[in-house]
Amino acid sequence: MKAFAINKITDLNTEKVPLNAVNIPMPVISEDELLIKVICCGVCHTELDEIEGRVAPLNFPMVPGHEVIGKVEKCGSKVKHFKNGDRVGVAWIYSSCGKCEFCTSGFENLCPEFMGTGRDVLGGYAEYMKVTEAFAYKIPEDISAIEAAPLLCAGAIGYRSLRLTGLQNGKALGLTGFGASGHLILKTALYLMPDSKVIVFTRNKEEQSFARSLGAYWAGGFEETPPFQVHAIIDTTPAWKPIVKSLFHLKPGGRLVINAIRKESADQHELQKLQYDNHLWMEKEIKSVANITRKDVREFLDIAASVPLKSTVETYPFDKANEALWDLKHKNIRGGKVLVW
């Protein structure tokens, strides 16, 4: 089958073709697995982290992609909840041990044996892939495959971030960055907390306008002063500067949640500007988000079906995967990016 693979760590500031088109064997499924014919796959910032080595693949070559939508082509003999032709999704969490203290307490995202789709096992930048039944998700009928793809990571990790803020309806929320995850967090927050005001920090004027069009109370640049401080902030950027800047706009006792799996190091010197008195005093918190659980994905897909919540996306044919990754790295993004066969 045809696939696109990462063969080595690459600097995307100079390399425009980090993936190679390859022919690899069709997946062979076991008794509890599904063979999926891929319809489309979202392009996530984690792919950039894999290619540039911040979240290096377990082995090379590696087929990336973890926002996968496809149809079940074949079921293993012990599969109970899916059948051929079902439309399913595969997310970042490919598997976990199921037995450790984290897995048995609802924190399988912290499992030491956590496996990431497209990093530790072959992912969705391919014609077919396989996954165990326990880590596949039925996709709501009212949401198209293309709109659904970003929900599996950008949306689900945003939902987990929103939950980890502890924010209640009526309390103000801030967002730093407004790409695939940011625009879905905004839509989700306004649905779950209709009395809350959401402000957005993003450097691009078009993204600011986009945020306001989706219901943001205010949108401006990182150097601008918003109309009020907020009770929680979710950071969706790959950089450190927004972390330091946004803490000024957090109320006492507020929490900043970082939903990026890794931060780029280009502006790491910005952390030297972090001062206890100016940034963290008055019981402010900084919390990271590590991966997602199956519960996050399932709950978020239920919410998406109820709203209905649909992603704003830009599509590319699969043979333009390198172009999509370059654009994600270097160009402004309106919503998410999705590769389509």
C-alpha positions in Angstrom: 0.0 0.0 0.0 1.0 3.6 -0.4 2.1 5.6 2.6 4.2 8.6 3.6 7.0 8.2 6.1 9.5 10.0 8.2 13.0 8.6 7.6 15.1 10.9 9.8 15.1 13.9 12.0 14.8 17.0 9.8 14.9 20.8 10.3 11.7 22.1 8.8 13.1 25.6 8.6 15.1 24.5 5.6 13.8 21.1 4.5 10.5 21.2 2.5 10.2 17.5 1.9 10.5 15.7 5.2 8.3 12.8 4.2 9.0 10.2 1.5 6.3 8.4 -0.5 6.8 4.6 0.2 5.2 1.3 -0.5 4.8 -0.8 2.6 3.0 -4.1 3.3 -0.7 -4.1 4.2 -1.3 -4.3 7.9 -2.1 -7.8 9.2 -4.7 -7.7 12.0 -5.0 -9.9 15.1 -8.2 -11.1 16.6 -9.1 -7.9 18.5 -8.0 -5.5 15.8 -9.7 -3.5 12.9 -8.3 -3.0 9.5 -9.2 0.5 8.4 -9.2 2.0 5.0 -8.2 5.6 5.6 -10.5 8.3 4.2 -8.6 11.3 5.6 -6.1 12.3 8.3 -5.6 15.6 10.1 -2.2 17.3 10.1 -1.2 18.1 13.7 1.7 20.1 15.2 2.9 16.9 16.8 3.9 15.7 13.4 6.3 18.7 13.3 7.6 17.7 16.7 8.2 14.2 15.4 10.0 15.3 12.3 12.2 17.8 14.1 13.0 15.4 17.0 11.2 16.9 19.9 8.9 13.8 20.1 11.1 11.4 18.1 9.5 8.3 16.6 10.3 5.0 18.2 11.7 3.7 14.9 12.4 4.9 11.3 10.8 4.9 8.9 7.6 5.9 10.7 4.3 6.7 9.1 2.9 9.6 11.1 -0.7 10.7 11.5 -3.1 10.4 14.5 -6.3 12.3 13.5 -7.5 9.4 11.3 -10.9 8.8 9.9 -11.6 5.7 7.9 -14.0 2.8 7.2 -13.6 -0.6 8.7 -12.4 -3.0 6.0 -12.0 -6.1 8.1 -12.6 -7.1 11.7 -10.7 -9.6 13.9 -12.5 -12.7 15.1 -13.1 -11.3 18.6 -14.2 -7.8 17.6 -17.7 -7.2 19.1 -18.6 -3.5 18.7 -17.7 -2.7 15.0 -18.5 -4.2 11.7 -17.3 -3.8 8.1 -18.3 -0.4 6.7 -18.4 1.4 10.0 -16.8 4.8 10.0 -14.3 5.1 12.8 -11.6 7.3 14.1 -8.1 6.7 15.6 -6.6 9.3 17.9 -3.2 10.0 19.5 -3.6 7.3 22.2 -3.0 4.1 20.3 -2.7 1.9 23.4 -1.7 1.7 27.1 -0.9 -1.2 29.4 -4.3 -1.2 31.1 -2.9 -2.4 34.4 -0.7 0.3 36.0 -1.9 2.8 38.6 -2.6 5.4 36.0 -4.6 3.1 33.7 -6.7 1.8 36.5 -7.5 5.3 37.9 -8.5 7.0 34.6 -5.1 8.5 33.8 -4.1 6.1 31.0 -2.5 9.1 29.3 0.2 9.0 31.9 0.9 5.2 31.5 4.6 4.5 31.1 3.7 2.1 28.3 1.6 4.7 26.5 1.9 4.3 22.7 1.3 7.2 20.4 -0.3 6.7 16.9 2.1 7.6 14.2 5.1 7.9 16.6 5.4 4.5 18.2 3.2 2.6 15.7 2.4 3.2 12.1 -0.2 6.0 11.7 -2.7 7.4 9.3 -0.6 8.9 6.5 -1.3 5.7 4.6 -4.0 4.0 2.6 -4.7 1.5 5.5 -3.9 1.2 9.1 -4.9 -1.1 12.0 -5.9 -0.5 15.6 -7.4 -2.5 18.4 -11.1 -2.3 18.9 -10.6 -0.8 22.4 -8.9 2.3 20.9 -11.2 3.0 18.0 -14.1 5.5 18.0 -17.4 5.7 16.2 -17.7 9.0 14.4 -21.1 10.9 14.7 -23.1 10.6 11.5 -23.8 14.3 11.2 -20.2 15.3 11.0 -18.3 14.7 7.8 -15.0 12.8 7.8 -13.0 15.9 6.9 -14.7 18.0 9.7 -14.3 15.1 12.2 -10.5 14.5 11.7 -9.3 17.5 13.8 -11.7 16.5 16.6 -9.6 13.5 17.4 -6.6 15.4 18.6 -6.9 19.2 18.3 -10.4 19.0 19.6 -10.0 16.3 22.2 -6.8 17.7 23.7 -8.5 21.1 23.8 -11.4 19.5 25.6 -9.0 18.0 28.2 -7.3 21.3 28.6 -10.6 23.0 29.2 -11.5 20.5 31.9 -8.1 20.9 33.5 -8.7 24.6 34.0 -11.5 23.8 36.4 -13.4 26.7 34.9 -17.1 27.2 35.8 -19.7 28.8 33.7 -19.5 32.6 34.0 -15.8 32.7 34.6 -13.6 34.3 32.0 -11.2 32.2 29.7 -8.2 33.3 27.7 -6.7 31.5 24.7 -3.2 32.0 23.4 -2.9 31.0 19.8 -5.8 30.3 17.5 -5.1 27.4 15.2 -6.8 24.0 14.9 -7.0 23.4 18.7 -7.7 27.1 19.6 -10.8 27.5 17.4 -12.3 24.2 18.7 -11.7 25.2 22.3 -13.5 28.5 21.7 -16.5 26.7 20.2 -16.6 24.1 23.0 -16.2 26.7 25.8 -19.0 28.8 24.5 -21.3 25.8 24.3 -20.4 24.3 27.7 -20.2 27.7 29.5 -22.5 30.1 27.6 -22.2 32.8 30.3 -18.4 32.9 30.1 -16.4 35.5 28.1 -13.5 34.3 26.0 -10.6 36.5 25.0 -8.0 35.4 22.4 -4.3 36.4 22.0 -2.9 35.8 18.5 -0.4 37.8 16.5 -2.2 37.5 13.2 -5.0 40.0 12.3 -6.9 37.4 10.2 -6.9 35.0 13.1 -8.1 37.8 15.5 -11.0 38.5 13.1 -11.7 34.7 12.8 -11.8 34.5 16.6 -14.3 37.3 16.9 -16.4 35.8 14.2 -16.7 32.6 16.3 -17.8 34.5 19.4 -14.6 35.7 21.1 -15.4 38.7 23.3 -12.0 40.3 22.4 -9.1 39.3 20.3 -5.7 41.0 20.0 -1.9 40.6 19.9 0.3 39.4 22.7 1.6 42.9 23.4 -1.9 44.3 23.7 -3.8 44.8 27.0 -7.2 42.9 27.1 -10.3 44.5 28.7 -10.1 42.3 31.8 -8.1 39.6 33.5 -9.2 36.0 33.2 -9.7 33.1 35.6 -7.9 30.6 33.3 -5.8 30.5 30.1 -5.2 27.7 27.7 -2.0 28.0 25.7 -2.1 26.3 22.2 1.1 27.8 20.8 4.5 26.0 20.2 6.4 28.9 21.8 7.4 30.1 25.3 6.9 33.8 24.9 3.0 33.6 25.1 3.4 31.7 28.4 5.3 34.5 30.1 3.2 37.2 28.5 -0.2 35.7 29.3 0.5 35.2 33.0 0.1 39.0 33.4 -3.5 38.6 32.4 -4.4 35.8 34.8 -6.4 36.6 37.9 -5.1 35.6 41.4 -5.7 31.9 41.9 -6.0 31.4 38.2 -4.5 28.5 36.2 -2.6 28.5 32.9 -2.9 25.1 31.1 -0.4 24.3 28.4 -1.8 21.9 25.8 1.2 21.5 23.6 2.9 18.1 23.8 6.3 19.9 23.3 7.5 23.4 23.1 10.0 24.6 20.4 13.3 25.8 21.8 13.8 28.9 19.5 12.5 31.3 22.1 13.4 29.4 25.3 15.3 32.4 26.5 11.9 34.0 27.2 11.6 31.7 30.2 14.4 33.8 31.8 11.9 36.6 32.0 9.6 34.6 34.3 9.6 36.2 37.7 7.9 34.9 40.8 6.5 38.3 42.0 5.3 39.5 38.6 4.1 36.2 37.0 3.3 33.5 39.7 2.6 35.4 42.9 -1.0 35.2 44.3 -1.4 31.4 43.8 -1.3 31.3 40.1 -0.7 27.9 38.6 0.9 26.4 35.4 -0.3 23.0 34.4 0.7 20.8 31.5 -1.5 18.5 29.5 0.1 15.1 28.7 -1.6 13.2 25.8 -5.3 12.3 26.0 -7.4 9.4 27.3 -10.1 7.4 25.5 -12.6 9.1 27.8 -11.6 12.5 26.5 -12.1 11.5 22.9 -15.5 9.8 23.6 -16.9 12.6 25.7 -15.7 15.2 23.2 -17.2 13.3 20.2 -20.5 13.2 22.1 -20.3 17.0 22.6 -19.4 17.5 19.0 -22.5 15.5 17.9 -24.8 17.5 20.3 -23.7 21.0 19.2 -23.0 19.9 16.4 -19.4 21.0 16.5 -17.5 21.1 13.2 -13.9 22.0 12.5 -12.9 24.7 10.1 -10.4 23.0 7.8 -8.2 23.4 4.8 -7.8 20.2 2.7 -4.8 18.8 0.8 -4.5 15.6 -1.3 -2.3 13.1 0.4 0.4 13.5 -2.2 0.7 17.2 -0.9 1.5 16.0 2.6 4.8 17.7 2.6 3.2 21.0 1.5 0.7 20.8 4.3 3.4 20.3 6.9 5.4 23.2 5.5 2.3 25.4 5.6 1.6 24.4 9.1 5.1 25.3 10.2 5.4 28.6 8.3 2.0 30.0 7.4 -1.0 31.3 9.3 -3.6 28.7 9.8 -7.3 29.1 9.7 -8.6 26.1 11.6 -7.0 22.8 10.9 -5.4 21.0 7.9 -6.6 17.6 6.6 -5.1 15.2 4.1 -7.6 13.4 1.9 -7.3 10.4 -0.3 
